[in-house]
């Protein structure tokens, strides 16, 4: 890949992952005990497990994507988390309320499809 393509993939990974962590996941992680009892349970696994899955999809896996470690695999839980948010949790809401989840879903789907690029741990490990 060319330098500009690799730089674009880096910006995509860093930008969307950092925003996901800071704007959505970090609040859930740091307020876990307070949020857990009332967190939505769209999959029927319990509120605490649902919150833990959301935290993994919004903090753990985006952090792996930031450094480009198991990037394609790491994008899957993020896409699933955003699909659940957009199409199940906010199913009855208008497009404006689902827009954020849909944009993250699209961005992480692209990351999963095209891979991390040269500026990643995956590239060093020869895993693209």
N, CA and C atoms as a LAMMPS dump frame, in Angstrom:
ITEM: TIMESTEP
0
ITEM: NUMBER OF ATOMS
384
ITEM: BOX BOUNDS ff ff ff
-5.0000000000000000e+02 5.0000000000000000e+02
-5.0000000000000000e+02 5.0000000000000000e+02
-5.0000000000000000e+02 5.0000000000000000e+02
ITEM: ATOMS id mol type element x y z
1 1 1 N 0.825 -1.179 0
2 1 2 C 0 0 0
3 1 3 C 0.867 1.239 0
4 2 1 N 0.323 2.278 -0.495
5 2 2 C 1.057 3.531 -0.555
6 2 3 C 1.016 4.248 0.793
7 3 1 N 1.935 5.184 0.947
8 3 2 C 2.06 5.932 2.196
9 3 3 C 0.757 6.615 2.58
10 4 1 N 0.094 7.278 1.639
11 4 2 C -1.135 8 1.96
12 4 3 C -2.25 7.045 2.39
13 5 1 N -2.332 5.888 1.782
14 5 2 C -3.343 4.895 2.16
15 5 3 C -3.084 4.4 3.573
16 6 1 N -1.838 4.077 3.868
17 6 2 C -1.481 3.624 5.208
18 6 3 C -1.715 4.711 6.249
19 7 1 N -1.409 5.939 5.902
20 7 2 C -1.651 7.059 6.811
21 7 3 C -3.15 7.235 7.029
22 8 1 N -3.928 7.104 5.975
23 8 2 C -5.382 7.193 6.098
24 8 3 C -5.948 6.113 6.996
25 9 1 N -5.447 4.886 6.87
26 9 2 C -5.899 3.798 7.733
27 9 3 C -5.524 4.063 9.19
28 10 1 N -4.344 4.613 9.413
29 10 2 C -3.923 4.961 10.766
30 10 3 C -4.86 6.012 11.368
31 11 1 N -5.148 7.061 10.603
32 11 2 C -6.041 8.117 11.079
33 11 3 C -7.434 7.552 11.366
34 12 1 N -7.933 6.681 10.491
35 12 2 C -9.236 6.047 10.688
36 12 3 C -9.253 5.233 11.979
37 13 1 N -8.233 4.397 12.169
38 13 2 C -8.144 3.572 13.376
39 13 3 C -8.055 4.42 14.635
40 14 1 N -7.123 5.383 14.628
41 14 2 C -6.907 6.211 15.812
42 14 3 C -8.117 7.088 16.112
43 15 1 N -8.641 7.729 15.086
44 15 2 C -9.744 8.659 15.28
45 15 3 C -10.992 7.998 15.82
46 16 1 N -11.475 6.978 15.128
47 16 2 C -12.715 6.35 15.558
48 16 3 C -12.546 5.569 16.861
49 17 1 N -11.42 4.914 17.038
50 17 2 C -11.205 4.164 18.276
51 17 3 C -11.102 5.098 19.476
52 18 1 N -10.351 6.177 19.333
53 18 2 C -10.203 7.126 20.436
54 18 3 C -11.548 7.765 20.787
55 19 1 N -12.302 8.161 19.769
56 19 2 C -13.625 8.736 20.038
57 19 3 C -14.547 7.727 20.722
58 20 1 N -14.515 6.494 20.268
59 20 2 C -15.357 5.455 20.871
60 20 3 C -15.015 5.289 22.353
61 21 1 N -13.718 5.187 22.636
62 21 2 C -13.284 4.992 24.025
63 21 3 C -13.673 6.184 24.891
64 22 1 N -13.308 7.384 24.454
65 22 2 C -13.5 8.591 25.265
66 22 3 C -14.972 8.979 25.386
67 23 1 N -15.708 8.941 24.297
68 23 2 C -17.089 9.427 24.303
69 23 3 C -18.112 8.41 24.802
70 24 1 N -17.806 7.13 24.704
71 24 2 C -18.816 6.132 25.03
72 24 3 C -18.322 5.101 26.058
73 25 1 N -17.231 4.445 25.778
74 25 2 C -16.798 3.336 26.609
75 25 3 C -16.268 3.713 27.973
76 26 1 N -15.497 4.787 28.053
77 26 2 C -14.85 5.14 29.314
78 26 3 C -15.868 5.429 30.408
79 27 1 N -16.961 6.103 30.045
80 27 2 C -18.013 6.404 31.02
81 27 3 C -18.635 5.117 31.55
82 28 1 N -18.828 4.165 30.672
83 28 2 C -19.396 2.886 31.101
84 28 3 C -18.411 2.114 31.986
85 29 1 N -17.142 2.159 31.63
86 29 2 C -16.129 1.452 32.408
87 29 3 C -15.985 2.044 33.81
88 30 1 N -15.842 3.356 33.897
89 30 2 C -15.606 3.993 35.197
90 30 3 C -16.863 4.056 36.064
91 31 1 N -18.027 3.996 35.446
92 31 2 C -19.268 4.016 36.218
93 31 3 C -19.961 2.676 36.254
94 32 1 N -19.199 1.617 36.049
95 32 2 C -19.756 0.278 35.87
96 32 3 C -20.745 -0.099 36.981
97 33 1 N -20.34 0.025 38.225
98 33 2 C -21.183 -0.389 39.357
99 33 3 C -22.494 0.395 39.41
100 34 1 N -22.427 1.663 39.082
101 34 2 C -23.615 2.51 39.117
102 34 3 C -24.546 2.241 37.939
103 35 1 N -23.96 2.019 36.774
104 35 2 C -24.738 1.841 35.546
105 35 3 C -25.329 0.445 35.426
106 36 1 N -24.628 -0.57 35.894
107 36 2 C -25.002 -1.975 35.659
108 36 3 C -26.446 -2.332 36.001
109 37 1 N -26.979 -1.919 37.153
110 37 2 C -28.334 -2.361 37.489
111 37 3 C -29.418 -1.899 36.497
112 38 1 N -29.206 -0.763 35.835
113 38 2 C -30.224 -0.214 34.94
114 38 3 C -29.828 -0.258 33.47
115 39 1 N -28.745 -0.95 33.165
116 39 2 C -28.283 -0.996 31.779
117 39 3 C -29.223 -1.881 30.958
118 40 1 N -29.514 -1.48 29.708
119 40 2 C -30.389 -2.297 28.86
120 40 3 C -29.838 -3.712 28.674
121 41 1 N -30.742 -4.661 28.551
122 41 2 C -30.372 -6.07 28.369
123 41 3 C -31.014 -6.591 27.082
124 42 1 N -30.55 -6.105 25.934
125 42 2 C -31.216 -6.452 24.673
126 42 3 C -31.044 -7.905 24.242
127 43 1 N -30.04 -8.579 24.768
128 43 2 C -29.775 -9.957 24.357
129 43 3 C -30.266 -10.974 25.386
130 44 1 N -30.813 -10.494 26.504
131 44 2 C -31.344 -11.386 27.52
132 44 3 C -30.288 -12.124 28.328
133 45 1 N -29.124 -11.52 28.497
134 45 2 C -28.042 -12.164 29.259
135 45 3 C -27.838 -11.517 30.622
136 46 1 N -28.653 -10.541 30.951
137 46 2 C -28.531 -9.813 32.204
138 46 3 C -27.865 -8.463 31.987
139 47 1 N -28.265 -7.493 32.794
140 47 2 C -27.752 -6.124 32.633
141 47 3 C -26.252 -6.022 32.852
142 48 1 N -25.725 -6.737 33.846
143 48 2 C -24.296 -6.648 34.138
144 48 3 C -23.468 -7.233 33.001
145 49 1 N -23.884 -8.371 32.478
146 49 2 C -23.154 -8.976 31.358
147 49 3 C -23.295 -8.115 30.105
148 50 1 N -24.48 -7.561 29.879
149 50 2 C -24.679 -6.675 28.734
150 50 3 C -23.754 -5.468 28.815
151 51 1 N -23.627 -4.896 30.006
152 51 2 C -22.72 -3.76 30.189
153 51 3 C -21.273 -4.184 29.981
154 52 1 N -20.892 -5.343 30.502
155 52 2 C -19.525 -5.836 30.311
156 52 3 C -19.225 -6.03 28.825
157 53 1 N -20.176 -6.567 28.086
158 53 2 C -19.994 -6.734 26.637
159 53 3 C -19.876 -5.381 25.935
160 54 1 N -20.681 -4.419 26.366
161 54 2 C -20.601 -3.077 25.783
162 54 3 C -19.252 -2.434 26.081
163 55 1 N -18.756 -2.591 27.301
164 55 2 C -17.446 -2.042 27.673
165 55 3 C -16.348 -2.696 26.836
166 56 1 N -16.426 -3.999 26.654
167 56 2 C -15.435 -4.676 25.808
168 56 3 C -15.499 -4.131 24.386
169 57 1 N -16.7 -3.941 23.868
170 57 2 C -16.866 -3.444 22.507
171 57 3 C -16.533 -1.976 22.332
172 58 1 N -16.526 -1.227 23.439
173 58 2 C -16.286 0.217 23.349
174 58 3 C -14.967 0.669 23.974
175 59 1 N -14.269 -0.238 24.675
176 59 2 C -12.976 0.125 25.288
177 59 3 C -11.886 -0.87 24.893
178 60 1 N -12.065 -2.134 25.245
179 60 2 C -11.026 -3.135 25.028
180 60 3 C -10.671 -3.291 23.55
181 61 1 N -11.648 -3.595 22.734
182 61 2 C -11.351 -3.853 21.321
183 61 3 C -10.938 -2.597 20.557
184 62 1 N -11.545 -1.43 20.821
185 62 2 C -11.006 -0.221 20.191
186 62 3 C -9.562 0.068 20.607
187 63 1 N -9.185 -0.259 21.854
188 63 2 C -7.789 -0.061 22.278
189 63 3 C -6.854 -0.956 21.471
190 64 1 N -7.271 -2.185 21.2
191 64 2 C -6.459 -3.075 20.356
192 64 3 C -6.363 -2.526 18.931
193 65 1 N -7.445 -1.942 18.456
194 65 2 C -7.453 -1.375 17.11
195 65 3 C -6.537 -0.157 17.036
196 66 1 N -6.461 0.627 18.089
197 66 2 C -5.562 1.791 18.115
198 66 3 C -4.143 1.377 17.771
199 67 1 N -3.67 0.304 18.39
200 67 2 C -2.291 -0.135 18.149
201 67 3 C -2.189 -1.098 16.968
202 68 1 N -3.337 -1.472 16.428
203 68 2 C -3.321 -2.369 15.276
204 68 3 C -2.952 -3.789 15.638
205 69 1 N -3.538 -4.311 16.714
206 69 2 C -3.253 -5.664 17.183
207 69 3 C -4.509 -6.505 17.021
208 70 1 N -4.415 -7.551 16.201
209 70 2 C -5.593 -8.352 15.843
210 70 3 C -6.725 -7.446 15.361
211 71 1 N -6.381 -6.529 14.495
212 71 2 C -7.299 -5.476 14.076
213 71 3 C -8.578 -6.007 13.452
214 72 1 N -8.454 -6.903 12.501
215 72 2 C -9.658 -7.403 11.824
216 72 3 C -10.566 -8.157 12.785
217 73 1 N -9.997 -8.998 13.616
218 73 2 C -10.803 -9.714 14.606
219 73 3 C -11.382 -8.755 15.641
220 74 1 N -10.598 -7.779 16.052
221 74 2 C -11.061 -6.818 17.057
222 74 3 C -12.198 -5.946 16.551
223 75 1 N -12.267 -5.753 15.26
224 75 2 C -13.347 -4.92 14.725
225 75 3 C -14.706 -5.619 14.825
226 76 1 N -14.722 -6.936 14.858
227 76 2 C -15.991 -7.675 14.873
228 76 3 C -16.83 -7.359 16.12
229 77 1 N -16.278 -7.452 17.338
230 77 2 C -17.112 -7.123 18.498
231 77 3 C -17.577 -5.668 18.524
232 78 1 N -16.77 -4.774 17.974
233 78 2 C -17.177 -3.365 17.928
234 78 3 C -18.357 -3.206 16.969
235 79 1 N -18.277 -3.828 15.813
236 79 2 C -19.379 -3.77 14.845
237 79 3 C -20.645 -4.384 15.448
238 80 1 N -20.506 -5.513 16.113
239 80 2 C -21.669 -6.166 16.729
240 80 3 C -22.264 -5.266 17.813
241 81 1 N -21.424 -4.666 18.645
242 81 2 C -21.9 -3.758 19.69
243 81 3 C -22.68 -2.599 19.09
244 82 1 N -22.165 -2.02 18.018
245 82 2 C -22.843 -0.888 17.385
246 82 3 C -24.112 -1.324 16.66
247 83 1 N -24.12 -2.536 16.116
248 83 2 C -25.337 -3.06 15.473
249 83 3 C -26.429 -3.261 16.518
250 84 1 N -26.074 -3.795 17.676
251 84 2 C -27.046 -3.974 18.754
252 84 3 C -27.574 -2.613 19.204
253 85 1 N -26.672 -1.648 19.354
254 85 2 C -27.096 -0.306 19.775
255 85 3 C -28.042 0.316 18.744
256 86 1 N -27.685 0.238 17.472
257 86 2 C -28.467 0.905 16.424
258 86 3 C -29.775 0.194 16.104
259 87 1 N -29.736 -1.137 16.046
260 87 2 C -30.89 -1.869 15.532
261 87 3 C -31.743 -2.557 16.592
262 88 1 N -31.249 -2.637 17.828
263 88 2 C -32.048 -3.268 18.884
264 88 3 C -32.352 -2.25 19.984
265 89 1 N -31.309 -1.714 20.622
266 89 2 C -31.522 -0.794 21.741
267 89 3 C -32.26 0.467 21.28
268 90 1 N -31.853 1.027 20.154
269 90 2 C -32.458 2.265 19.656
270 90 3 C -33.36 2.034 18.442
271 91 1 N -33.894 0.824 18.326
272 91 2 C -34.706 0.459 17.151
273 91 3 C -35.893 1.393 16.936
274 92 1 N -36.52 1.817 17.993
275 92 2 C -37.696 2.67 17.865
276 92 3 C -37.374 4.149 17.763
277 93 1 N -36.115 4.493 17.882
278 93 2 C -35.7 5.9 17.831
279 93 3 C -35.532 6.356 16.39
280 94 1 N -35.51 7.643 16.207
281 94 2 C -35.289 8.214 14.89
282 94 3 C -33.84 8.054 14.454
283 95 1 N -33.603 8.324 13.2
284 95 2 C -32.258 8.188 12.634
285 95 3 C -31.242 9.048 13.379
286 96 1 N -31.639 10.231 13.798
287 96 2 C -30.72 11.119 14.51
288 96 3 C -30.188 10.503 15.793
289 97 1 N -31.028 9.738 16.486
290 97 2 C -30.599 9.093 17.725
291 97 3 C -29.738 7.863 17.464
292 98 1 N -29.833 7.314 16.272
293 98 2 C -29.051 6.12 15.933
294 98 3 C -27.827 6.453 15.092
295 99 1 N -27.707 7.7 14.7
296 99 2 C -26.642 8.115 13.781
297 99 3 C -25.248 7.78 14.291
298 100 1 N -24.969 8.065 15.541
299 100 2 C -23.638 7.823 16.098
300 100 3 C -23.284 6.34 16.014
301 101 1 N -24.19 5.481 16.454
302 101 2 C -23.929 4.044 16.407
303 101 3 C -23.724 3.57 14.97
304 102 1 N -24.502 4.097 14.047
305 102 2 C -24.37 3.694 12.64
306 102 3 C -23.042 4.154 12.042
307 103 1 N -22.609 5.355 12.394
308 103 2 C -21.321 5.835 11.875
309 103 3 C -20.169 4.99 12.409
310 104 1 N -20.206 4.665 13.693
311 104 2 C -19.174 3.793 14.251
312 104 3 C -19.223 2.412 13.6
313 105 1 N -20.423 1.889 13.404
314 105 2 C -20.575 0.581 12.762
315 105 3 C -19.912 0.59 11.385
316 106 1 N -20.194 1.603 10.596
317 106 2 C -19.618 1.694 9.248
318 106 3 C -18.102 1.826 9.308
319 107 1 N -17.605 2.704 10.168
320 107 2 C -16.154 2.926 10.257
321 107 3 C -15.419 1.654 10.677
322 108 1 N -15.936 0.956 11.686
323 108 2 C -15.253 -0.252 12.147
324 108 3 C -15.438 -1.414 11.175
325 109 1 N -16.528 -1.416 10.419
326 109 2 C -16.68 -2.422 9.358
327 109 3 C -15.618 -2.198 8.283
328 110 1 N -15.368 -0.949 7.926
329 110 2 C -14.321 -0.641 6.945
330 110 3 C -12.96 -1.065 7.477
331 111 1 N -12.674 -0.757 8.725
332 111 2 C -11.403 -1.162 9.33
333 111 3 C -11.259 -2.676 9.269
334 112 1 N -12.324 -3.388 9.58
335 112 2 C -12.276 -4.848 9.539
336 112 3 C -12.069 -5.384 8.137
337 113 1 N -12.654 -4.728 7.157
338 113 2 C -12.529 -5.189 5.775
339 113 3 C -11.165 -4.897 5.168
340 114 1 N -10.618 -3.716 5.427
341 114 2 C -9.365 -3.334 4.764
342 114 3 C -8.127 -3.626 5.6
343 115 1 N -8.3 -3.836 6.904
344 115 2 C -7.151 -4.132 7.752
345 115 3 C -6.495 -2.878 8.293
346 116 1 N -5.435 -3.053 9.058
347 116 2 C -4.839 -1.951 9.799
348 116 3 C -3.849 -1.087 9.02
349 117 1 N -3.31 -1.613 7.95
350 117 2 C -2.267 -0.883 7.229
351 117 3 C -0.894 -1.12 7.817
352 118 1 N 0.073 -0.412 7.266
353 118 2 C 1.48 -0.618 7.621
354 118 3 C 1.819 -0.164 9.03
355 119 1 N 1.156 0.864 9.521
356 119 2 C 1.502 1.426 10.823
357 119 3 C 0.713 0.717 11.926
358 120 1 N 1.065 -0.547 12.134
359 120 2 C 0.337 -1.367 13.094
360 120 3 C 1.209 -2.52 13.587
361 121 1 N 0.822 -3.058 14.721
362 121 2 C 1.5 -4.257 15.226
363 121 3 C 1.245 -5.425 14.28
364 122 1 N 0.033 -5.51 13.739
365 122 2 C -0.282 -6.59 12.798
366 122 3 C 0.683 -6.606 11.61
367 123 1 N 1.036 -5.43 11.117
368 123 2 C 1.97 -5.361 9.982
369 123 3 C 3.339 -5.916 10.39
370 124 1 N 3.792 -5.549 11.57
371 124 2 C 5.08 -6.04 12.069
372 124 3 C 5.029 -7.563 12.239
373 125 1 N 3.898 -8.073 12.701
374 125 2 C 3.72 -9.509 12.911
375 125 3 C 3.385 -10.232 11.609
376 126 1 N 3.237 -9.495 10.524
377 126 2 C 2.899 -10.055 9.203
378 126 3 C 1.492 -10.651 9.196
379 127 1 N 0.585 -10.031 9.958
380 127 2 C -0.823 -10.438 9.992
381 127 3 C -1.628 -9.278 9.461
382 128 1 N -2.17 -9.401 8.288
383 128 2 C -2.983 -8.319 7.718
384 128 3 C -4.356 -8.868 7.472
